[in-house]
Structure formats: C-alpha cells, structure tokens
Amino acid sequence: GTNGLIYQQVVIHLPELDNDLLDVLPYYTYCLTELGCAGNDYLAVQDWQSRVSGGIHAYASTRGQIDNVQSVSCYFVLFAKAVARNHAEFNKICVK
C-alpha cells in the first residue's frame, strides 16, 4: 500500500522541560537533520541522506490526554522515508 516506500518513526517521550529548553526546541528540531554526525561533516551527512532516503525530519509533538485535554504529553519524533531497495542503508541512518 505504500508503492515501494518504507517509513520509520522514532518517538521519544520528552520529560518536562524548563522554559529555556522549550524556547530552543524548535531550532533544535529544525537543524538536527542538517548537522554532521558519527564523525562526518554536514556535507557528507546530507549526501548520505539524499542517496538513501526520501527525507528525514525531526519535530516535537504535544498531545492532550483523552480524558483531560489540559494534561499534555510531549514527544520528540524523528521521521524518515525511503524506497524499499535502500532499506538496509536507510536503517543505518535511523539508528545513528
């Protein structure tokens, strides 16, 4: 049903953050996939991502509880997609 695409999400529950961290969280999620990692500079990482995936995105999500919308939980989400033939290499990106 996905026309040969695979999707992967890593969802991590965020603890309560102080205001200073909440202020920079949007910048962090925006820049995270643009930075270097695992000893590679940002250009090498960008090249690797573009060869293997159809995109990697990070964002924060806030959800109200079903029985009390005033009680919320926050999550950090890393989302990626790729064509099925790149599955093995794609998983290397998602776990680094």
Z-matrix of the N, CA and C atoms (Angstrom, degrees):
N
C 1 1.432
C 2 1.520 1 113.57
N 3 1.342 2 117.81 1 0.71
C 4 1.466 3 119.13 2 -177.27
C 5 1.523 4 112.15 3 -113.79
N 6 1.342 5 117.93 4 11.47
C 7 1.466 6 122.11 5 178.82
C 8 1.525 7 112.86 6 55.59
N 9 1.339 8 116.37 7 39.47
C 10 1.459 9 120.06 8 176.77
C 11 1.512 10 114.99 9 82.96
N 12 1.319 11 117.67 10 7.51
C 13 1.465 12 121.04 11 176.90
C 14 1.526 13 109.67 12 -97.54
N 15 1.319 14 115.29 13 146.59
C 16 1.449 15 120.59 14 172.76
C 17 1.525 16 107.98 15 -117.42
N 18 1.307 17 115.34 16 147.87
C 19 1.457 18 122.07 17 -178.83
C 20 1.513 19 108.76 18 -125.95
N 21 1.308 20 115.84 19 145.81
C 22 1.446 21 120.39 20 177.00
C 23 1.523 22 109.17 21 -142.04
N 24 1.319 23 114.97 22 137.31
C 25 1.460 24 120.89 23 176.07
C 26 1.520 25 108.75 24 -129.37
N 27 1.311 26 115.18 25 135.02
C 28 1.454 27 121.91 26 170.58
C 29 1.521 28 105.06 27 -110.73
N 30 1.332 29 116.47 28 119.97
C 31 1.459 30 122.01 29 -176.70
C 32 1.527 31 108.35 30 -117.98
N 33 1.322 32 116.01 31 123.18
C 34 1.459 33 121.59 32 -177.46
C 35 1.523 34 108.78 33 -124.08
N 36 1.315 35 115.21 34 126.29
C 37 1.468 36 120.06 35 177.15
C 38 1.521 37 108.86 36 -67.56
N 39 1.315 38 116.88 37 128.78
C 40 1.462 39 121.68 38 178.62
C 41 1.527 40 110.50 39 -90.14
N 42 1.315 41 116.41 40 137.55
C 43 1.466 42 118.54 41 173.74
C 44 1.531 43 109.04 42 -72.31
N 45 1.318 44 116.30 43 172.93
C 46 1.452 45 119.63 44 175.01
C 47 1.522 46 108.50 45 -63.85
N 48 1.319 47 117.11 46 127.26
C 49 1.459 48 122.35 47 -177.45
C 50 1.519 49 110.17 48 -106.67
N 51 1.323 50 115.63 49 144.70
C 52 1.466 51 117.93 50 175.92
C 53 1.529 52 109.02 51 -74.64
N 54 1.309 53 116.99 52 167.23
C 55 1.471 54 122.02 53 -174.11
C 56 1.517 55 113.31 54 -59.69
N 57 1.332 56 118.45 55 -35.34
C 58 1.470 57 120.94 56 179.10
C 59 1.524 58 111.06 57 -62.20
N 60 1.327 59 117.00 58 -42.23
C 61 1.459 60 120.27 59 178.42
C 62 1.521 61 112.11 60 -71.92
N 63 1.314 62 116.43 61 -38.08
C 64 1.470 63 119.30 62 176.96
C 65 1.522 64 111.31 63 -61.44
N 66 1.324 65 116.79 64 -35.91
C 67 1.466 66 120.71 65 179.62
C 68 1.521 67 112.44 66 -64.38
N 69 1.327 68 118.17 67 -34.67
C 70 1.468 69 120.53 68 -176.38
C 71 1.530 70 112.96 69 -97.45
N 72 1.327 71 118.37 70 -6.99
C 73 1.464 72 120.80 71 -179.15
C 74 1.529 73 113.00 72 -55.83
N 75 1.327 74 121.12 73 -43.43
C 76 1.469 75 119.62 74 177.80
C 77 1.533 76 113.03 75 -62.07
N 78 1.322 77 117.50 76 -36.07
C 79 1.464 78 120.34 77 177.55
C 80 1.521 79 110.82 78 -67.74
N 81 1.329 80 115.83 79 -40.72
C 82 1.467 81 120.85 80 179.24
C 83 1.522 82 110.84 81 -61.07
N 84 1.338 83 116.85 82 -49.64
C 85 1.460 84 119.07 83 -178.08
C 86 1.530 85 111.52 84 -66.84
N 87 1.324 86 117.09 85 -32.34
C 88 1.465 87 120.54 86 178.61
C 89 1.526 88 111.68 87 -67.74
N 90 1.314 89 116.84 88 -42.02
C 91 1.468 90 121.59 89 -173.86
C 92 1.525 91 114.26 90 -88.42
N 93 1.315 92 117.85 91 -20.85
C 94 1.458 93 121.15 92 -171.13
C 95 1.519 94 113.88 93 -51.02
N 96 1.308 95 118.05 94 -46.40
C 97 1.466 96 120.79 95 -176.05
C 98 1.525 97 112.72 96 -80.75
N 99 1.328 98 116.82 97 -1.80
C 100 1.466 99 121.47 98 178.88
C 101 1.525 100 112.43 99 -100.14
N 102 1.326 101 117.77 100 -2.56
C 103 1.459 102 121.76 101 -174.65
C 104 1.520 103 111.72 102 -97.23
N 105 1.323 104 115.75 103 166.67
C 106 1.455 105 121.12 104 173.36
C 107 1.520 106 110.18 105 -76.16
N 108 1.337 107 115.69 106 162.39
C 109 1.464 108 120.55 107 176.22
C 110 1.522 109 109.27 108 -161.14
N 111 1.316 110 115.65 109 161.43
C 112 1.465 111 122.69 110 175.68
C 113 1.534 112 111.83 111 54.31
N 114 1.348 113 116.47 112 38.23
C 115 1.461 114 120.55 113 178.64
C 116 1.521 115 115.07 114 81.01
N 117 1.319 116 117.87 115 4.26
C 118 1.466 117 122.33 116 179.29
C 119 1.524 118 109.81 117 -105.69
N 120 1.341 119 116.45 118 143.03
C 121 1.461 120 119.05 119 176.04
C 122 1.532 121 109.61 120 -75.94
N 123 1.325 122 115.98 121 172.90
C 124 1.463 123 119.91 122 -174.59
C 125 1.528 124 112.60 123 -63.57
N 126 1.325 125 118.23 124 -31.39
C 127 1.466 126 119.81 125 179.38
C 128 1.527 127 111.52 126 -67.28
N 129 1.325 128 116.50 127 -41.89
C 130 1.465 129 120.38 128 178.25
C 131 1.528 130 110.87 129 -65.44
N 132 1.319 131 116.27 130 -40.19
C 133 1.461 132 120.04 131 179.77
C 134 1.524 133 110.34 132 -66.93
N 135 1.325 134 117.70 133 -42.35
C 136 1.469 135 120.88 134 177.80
C 137 1.523 136 111.41 135 -61.68
N 138 1.326 137 116.79 136 -42.31
C 139 1.462 138 120.82 137 177.84
C 140 1.524 139 110.61 138 -61.82
N 141 1.313 140 116.23 139 -45.56
C 142 1.463 141 122.01 140 179.85
C 143 1.531 142 110.47 141 -61.05
N 144 1.320 143 116.44 142 -47.01
C 145 1.461 144 119.89 143 -179.96
C 146 1.524 145 111.38 144 -61.16
N 147 1.316 146 117.53 145 -42.88
C 148 1.465 147 119.70 146 -176.52
C 149 1.530 148 112.11 147 -71.32
N 150 1.326 149 117.42 148 -27.76
C 151 1.470 150 119.95 149 177.30
C 152 1.524 151 112.01 150 -75.46
N 153 1.314 152 117.06 151 -31.85
C 154 1.457 153 121.14 152 -169.68
C 155 1.527 154 113.32 153 -104.97
N 156 1.314 155 117.93 154 -33.14
C 157 1.465 156 119.20 155 -172.33
C 158 1.519 157 111.88 156 -121.41
N 159 1.309 158 113.63 157 167.38
C 160 1.448 159 121.29 158 173.41
C 161 1.512 160 111.46 159 -96.30
N 162 1.315 161 115.62 160 8.18
C 163 1.456 162 120.62 161 177.74
C 164 1.515 163 112.24 162 138.54
N 165 1.315 164 114.35 163 142.84
C 166 1.456 165 121.81 164 176.08
C 167 1.523 166 106.74 165 -127.67
N 168 1.317 167 115.56 166 131.22
C 169 1.455 168 120.70 167 -176.45
C 170 1.523 169 110.00 168 -135.13
N 171 1.307 170 116.23 169 146.86
C 172 1.460 171 121.82 170 176.10
C 173 1.523 172 107.93 171 -124.60
N 174 1.319 173 115.75 172 143.39
C 175 1.457 174 119.67 173 176.65
C 176 1.521 175 109.86 174 -159.01
N 177 1.304 176 116.02 175 164.33
C 178 1.459 177 122.23 176 174.73
C 179 1.525 178 107.78 177 -106.99
N 180 1.318 179 116.11 178 143.56
C 181 1.456 180 121.95 179 -178.45
C 182 1.521 181 108.98 180 -129.92
N 183 1.309 182 116.28 181 137.32
C 184 1.459 183 122.26 182 177.45
C 185 1.519 184 108.60 183 -117.44
N 186 1.315 185 116.05 184 130.75
C 187 1.467 186 121.26 185 -177.95
C 188 1.519 187 110.41 186 -128.50
N 189 1.315 188 115.94 187 133.80
C 190 1.459 189 121.03 188 173.41
C 191 1.524 190 109.81 189 -78.66
N 192 1.318 191 116.25 190 151.70
C 193 1.458 192 120.64 191 176.36
C 194 1.526 193 109.01 192 -71.16
N 195 1.310 194 117.24 193 150.90
C 196 1.460 195 121.47 194 -177.86
C 197 1.526 196 111.13 195 -60.68
N 198 1.323 197 116.66 196 -41.89
C 199 1.459 198 119.74 197 -175.51
C 200 1.529 199 113.94 198 -94.07
N 201 1.357 200 117.09 199 -4.55
C 202 1.467 201 119.82 200 179.67
C 203 1.528 202 108.55 201 -156.67
N 204 1.320 203 117.23 202 96.33
C 205 1.461 204 121.12 203 -176.03
C 206 1.525 205 112.55 204 -66.96
N 207 1.330 206 117.36 205 -15.13
C 208 1.461 207 120.40 206 177.09
C 209 1.527 208 111.97 207 -79.44
N 210 1.317 209 117.01 208 -15.35
C 211 1.460 210 122.68 209 176.75
C 212 1.529 211 107.41 210 -98.46
N 213 1.333 212 116.88 211 114.76
C 214 1.462 213 120.50 212 -173.53
C 215 1.526 214 111.74 213 -118.10
N 216 1.311 215 114.66 214 156.89
C 217 1.455 216 123.43 215 172.07
C 218 1.517 217 107.59 216 -124.18
N 219 1.323 218 116.52 217 144.60
C 220 1.460 219 121.00 218 -179.83
C 221 1.519 220 109.58 219 -117.08
N 222 1.318 221 115.22 220 146.25
C 223 1.450 222 121.52 221 -176.91
C 224 1.521 223 110.34 222 -135.65
N 225 1.327 224 115.54 223 146.33
C 226 1.458 225 122.73 224 170.19
C 227 1.517 226 105.54 225 -99.55
N 228 1.341 227 116.83 226 130.82
C 229 1.461 228 121.37 227 -177.15
C 230 1.523 229 109.36 228 -125.39
N 231 1.323 230 115.41 229 129.44
C 232 1.460 231 122.56 230 172.09
C 233 1.517 232 105.98 231 -112.97
N 234 1.325 233 116.42 232 119.09
C 235 1.458 234 123.03 233 -173.82
C 236 1.518 235 109.08 234 -119.87
N 237 1.330 236 116.18 235 135.62
C 238 1.464 237 119.88 236 178.46
C 239 1.523 238 109.60 237 -145.21
N 240 1.330 239 115.07 238 156.37
C 241 1.461 240 120.46 239 175.69
C 242 1.522 241 108.45 240 -140.86
N 243 1.337 242 115.07 241 156.08
C 244 1.466 243 120.99 242 -179.95
C 245 1.525 244 109.18 243 -160.43
N 246 1.321 245 116.43 244 165.18
C 247 1.458 246 120.05 245 172.26
C 248 1.524 247 107.86 246 -77.91
N 249 1.320 248 116.39 247 150.53
C 250 1.465 249 121.69 248 -172.96
C 251 1.528 250 113.16 249 -58.15
N 252 1.323 251 118.89 250 -33.65
C 253 1.464 252 120.34 251 -177.97
C 254 1.537 253 112.26 252 -65.51
N 255 1.326 254 117.48 253 -19.36
C 256 1.470 255 121.78 254 178.68
C 257 1.522 256 112.71 255 -97.33
N 258 1.333 257 116.92 256 14.96
C 259 1.462 258 121.16 257 -172.37
C 260 1.537 259 113.34 258 -55.53
N 261 1.318 260 118.68 259 -47.44
C 262 1.473 261 120.96 260 -176.84
C 263 1.527 262 111.18 261 -63.71
N 264 1.321 263 117.40 262 -47.00
C 265 1.469 264 120.87 263 179.62
C 266 1.530 265 110.95 264 -68.95
N 267 1.310 266 116.24 265 -35.72
C 268 1.460 267 122.42 266 177.65
C 269 1.525 268 111.03 267 -59.42
N 270 1.325 269 117.45 268 -43.13
C 271 1.458 270 120.88 269 179.47
C 272 1.507 271 111.61 270 -63.04
N 273 1.317 272 118.84 271 -29.85
C 274 1.458 273 121.15 272 176.91
C 275 1.533 274 110.37 273 -63.89
N 276 1.324 275 116.89 274 -37.89
C 277 1.465 276 120.82 275 177.61
C 278 1.520 277 109.59 276 -64.76
N 279 1.313 278 117.01 277 -44.89
C 280 1.460 279 120.84 278 -173.19
C 281 1.521 280 112.99 279 -70.21
N 282 1.301 281 118.58 280 -22.70
C 283 1.458 282 119.45 281 -179.42
C 284 1.516 283 113.22 282 -99.52
N 285 1.319 284 119.06 283 -8.23
C 286 1.467 285 120.69 284 177.70
C 287 1.463 286 108.14 285 -80.65
